Amino acid sequence: MDPCTTCVVRNRAICSALDLNEVAALGKMGRHHRLVPGQTLIWEGEDSLLVANVIEGVLKLSTSLSDGREQIVGVVYPSDFIGRPFGARAQHNVTALTEAHVCTFSGGDFDRFAQEHPQLEHKLLERTLAELDRTRRWLLLLGRMTASEKLATFLLDMSERLVRPDCSSNGPINAFDLPFGRQQIADILGLTIETVSRRLNDFKAEGIIGVPSRRRIEILDREALAGIASSGSVR
């Protein structure tokens, strides 16, 4: 069976710009890969040989600083597109945070296919502009927000991006399993694990979230959490 016909992100990925025959043609160029946590798919600075659709899992975008430290500059979720079409060099490391399933394409093959299908190029432009907006918000999150604002923004984003297929038509879900631990959250947000734990406990004590298990999050008061994200009212 053609994996494209059963792809769980088919209607949300860039492939949604194509008709069934075009999807089938693109699918023949694709290769499916399973990644384990910590496995790097794309290396910063190397030739831009791959682009990919994320089918399952969560991956991080990171860059290496001159002193050897890593700076996480973004997180990608199912249906996101990763890699750099029409580019010579990869701008970031792309590494799995969780077990992940990706559909990869040769950069050259994908570039030629996109040039032959203007609707796909248009979809790429839309995604690029959305990624630019997301990057600007990420810079604000890392550089200007308090710890409470960072964590509230992160939880809201996670609840909106980790959409289960059976809930996708009902708006953002209010209960989800974090795909990574508190240390990874701390690394992503530029905080310490102690700060992340304290802020989660603060939100729980305020009745804003429930934490029935170490990775399970229930958003009990979305309005209050959104208020923290914009004003940092819980410190």
VMD Tcl script that draws the C-alpha trace (Angstrom):
set ca {
  {0.00 0.00 0.00}
  {1.21 3.51 -0.83}
  {2.27 5.00 2.55}
  {1.11 8.45 1.39}
  {-2.53 7.28 1.34}
  {-2.39 6.34 5.03}
  {-0.11 9.17 6.21}
  {-1.52 10.66 9.42}
  {-0.27 14.18 8.58}
  {-1.22 14.09 4.90}
  {-3.79 16.89 5.23}
  {-1.56 19.12 7.36}
  {1.86 18.71 5.76}
  {3.12 20.57 2.70}
  {1.84 17.66 0.59}
  {-1.69 18.98 1.17}
  {-1.02 21.45 -1.67}
  {-0.86 18.57 -4.18}
  {-3.50 16.41 -5.81}
  {-3.48 12.62 -5.40}
  {-1.42 11.94 -8.51}
  {1.14 14.57 -7.53}
  {1.33 13.19 -4.00}
  {1.97 9.74 -5.43}
  {4.75 11.12 -7.63}
  {6.35 12.90 -4.71}
  {5.92 9.84 -2.52}
  {7.97 7.74 -4.92}
  {10.90 10.07 -4.23}
  {10.56 9.77 -0.47}
  {12.28 7.46 2.02}
  {10.91 6.67 5.47}
  {13.24 6.71 8.47}
  {12.75 5.91 12.14}
  {14.88 7.93 14.55}
  {15.71 7.23 18.18}
  {16.10 9.99 20.77}
  {19.42 11.77 20.30}
  {19.86 10.69 16.68}
  {20.75 13.57 14.34}
  {19.14 13.69 10.92}
  {20.77 16.86 9.56}
  {24.07 18.42 10.64}
  {24.67 22.15 10.74}
  {27.06 23.41 8.08}
  {26.94 20.30 5.93}
  {25.67 20.24 2.37}
  {21.89 20.56 2.34}
  {21.21 17.07 0.99}
  {17.92 16.24 2.74}
  {14.56 17.79 3.45}
  {11.83 15.97 5.34}
  {8.26 15.88 6.58}
  {7.81 14.96 10.24}
  {5.26 12.15 10.51}
  {5.57 11.36 14.22}
  {7.69 12.58 17.11}
  {9.38 15.80 18.14}
  {12.78 17.07 16.97}
  {14.92 20.02 17.96}
  {16.74 22.56 15.82}
  {20.03 23.60 17.36}
  {23.23 25.42 16.57}
  {26.70 25.03 18.03}
  {28.27 28.03 19.77}
  {31.96 28.87 19.49}
  {32.65 27.53 22.99}
  {31.07 24.16 22.16}
  {27.75 24.75 23.86}
  {24.49 23.97 22.10}
  {21.72 26.52 21.64}
  {18.28 25.13 20.84}
  {16.62 27.50 18.38}
  {13.37 25.66 17.73}
  {11.27 22.53 18.07}
  {9.43 20.77 15.25}
  {6.33 18.61 15.52}
  {4.30 16.22 13.33}
  {3.37 17.79 9.94}
  {6.29 20.26 10.13}
  {8.76 20.50 7.28}
  {12.48 20.44 8.04}
  {15.57 21.11 6.00}
  {16.52 23.89 3.61}
  {15.13 23.67 0.07}
  {17.07 25.65 -2.53}
  {19.92 26.11 -0.05}
  {23.54 25.04 -0.20}
  {24.19 24.48 3.51}
  {22.15 23.27 6.45}
  {21.65 26.06 8.96}
  {20.89 23.92 12.02}
  {21.39 20.50 13.51}
  {18.12 18.54 13.44}
  {18.02 15.95 16.21}
  {15.26 13.70 17.51}
  {14.07 14.50 21.04}
  {11.73 11.51 21.02}
  {11.30 8.47 18.84}
  {10.43 9.94 15.46}
  {9.24 8.96 12.02}
  {10.23 11.20 9.11}
  {9.75 11.06 5.34}
  {12.92 12.36 3.69}
  {13.62 13.57 0.18}
  {16.83 14.30 -1.66}
  {17.24 18.07 -1.62}
  {17.97 18.22 -5.35}
  {15.02 16.02 -6.31}
  {12.68 17.98 -4.06}
  {13.87 21.33 -5.43}
  {13.19 20.20 -9.00}
  {9.78 18.82 -8.08}
  {8.83 22.06 -6.31}
  {9.88 24.14 -9.31}
  {7.59 22.03 -11.49}
  {4.65 22.40 -9.08}
  {4.02 26.09 -8.24}
  {1.37 25.21 -5.66}
  {4.02 23.37 -3.66}
  {6.38 26.34 -3.90}
  {3.55 28.54 -2.64}
  {3.00 26.19 0.29}
  {6.72 26.33 1.06}
  {6.54 30.13 1.06}
  {3.62 30.01 3.49}
  {5.56 27.66 5.76}
  {8.67 29.85 5.54}
  {6.73 32.94 6.60}
  {5.07 31.01 9.42}
  {8.50 29.78 10.53}
  {9.78 33.37 10.48}
  {6.93 34.41 12.78}
  {7.64 31.42 15.02}
  {11.33 32.33 15.16}
  {10.51 35.88 16.21}
  {8.30 34.57 18.99}
  {11.06 32.16 20.01}
  {13.55 35.04 20.27}
  {11.09 36.89 22.48}
  {10.54 33.78 24.60}
  {14.26 33.20 25.18}
  {15.36 36.78 25.51}
  {12.63 38.78 27.22}
  {10.17 36.51 29.00}
  {10.27 35.54 32.65}
  {10.52 31.89 33.64}
  {6.75 31.77 34.25}
  {5.98 33.32 30.88}
  {8.36 30.94 29.11}
  {6.85 27.84 30.65}
  {3.25 29.01 30.16}
  {3.94 29.81 26.50}
  {5.65 26.45 26.06}
  {2.74 24.50 27.57}
  {0.19 26.33 25.43}
  {2.26 25.69 22.33}
  {2.60 22.01 23.19}
  {-1.15 21.64 23.74}
  {-1.85 23.19 20.34}
  {0.83 21.34 18.38}
  {0.49 17.83 19.83}
  {-2.90 17.20 18.24}
  {-4.20 13.66 18.40}
  {-5.94 12.49 15.21}
  {-9.16 11.83 17.13}
  {-9.15 15.35 18.60}
  {-7.95 17.41 15.66}
  {-11.45 18.65 14.79}
  {-12.22 19.79 18.32}
  {-9.68 22.55 18.70}
  {-6.68 22.58 21.06}
  {-6.57 19.68 23.47}
  {-6.27 20.29 27.20}
  {-4.48 17.12 28.26}
  {-1.34 15.71 26.70}
  {1.82 13.77 27.44}
  {5.06 15.73 27.28}
  {7.34 14.01 24.75}
  {10.44 14.82 26.79}
  {11.51 15.26 30.39}
  {11.95 18.33 32.55}
  {15.68 18.57 31.90}
  {14.99 18.79 28.17}
  {12.30 21.42 28.78}
  {14.83 23.38 30.80}
  {17.38 23.13 27.98}
  {14.82 24.28 25.41}
  {13.71 27.27 27.48}
  {17.13 28.27 28.78}
  {16.17 27.53 32.40}
  {17.36 25.17 35.11}
  {15.47 21.98 35.86}
  {14.83 23.31 39.39}
  {13.14 26.40 37.96}
  {10.98 24.32 35.63}
  {9.88 22.09 38.52}
  {9.12 25.09 40.76}
  {7.06 26.84 38.10}
  {5.09 23.67 37.33}
  {4.37 23.34 41.03}
  {3.27 26.99 41.14}
  {0.86 26.46 38.26}
  {-0.45 23.31 39.91}
  {-0.96 25.04 43.27}
  {-2.89 27.83 41.51}
  {-5.21 25.26 39.94}
  {-4.07 26.24 36.44}
  {-2.72 22.82 35.48}
  {-2.91 19.28 36.73}
  {0.12 16.98 36.75}
  {-1.27 13.46 37.30}
  {2.06 11.91 36.33}
  {5.56 13.19 35.64}
  {4.88 13.72 31.93}
  {1.11 14.14 31.85}
  {-0.14 17.72 31.75}
  {-3.78 18.79 32.08}
  {-4.57 22.43 31.38}
  {-7.38 23.24 33.80}
  {-7.55 27.00 33.23}
  {-6.38 27.90 29.71}
  {-7.34 31.56 30.13}
  {-5.18 31.91 33.22}
  {-2.26 30.16 31.53}
  {-2.59 32.47 28.53}
  {-2.61 35.41 30.91}
  {0.67 34.26 32.45}
  {2.17 33.79 29.00}
  {1.44 37.41 28.14}
  {2.08 39.08 31.50}
  {4.06 36.77 33.78}
  {1.63 37.29 36.64}
  {2.85 34.18 38.48}
  {6.52 34.53 39.49}
}
mol new
graphics top color blue
foreach p $ca { graphics top sphere $p radius 0.5 }
foreach p [lrange $ca 0 end-1] q [lrange $ca 1 end] { graphics top cylinder $p $q radius 0.2 }
display resetview
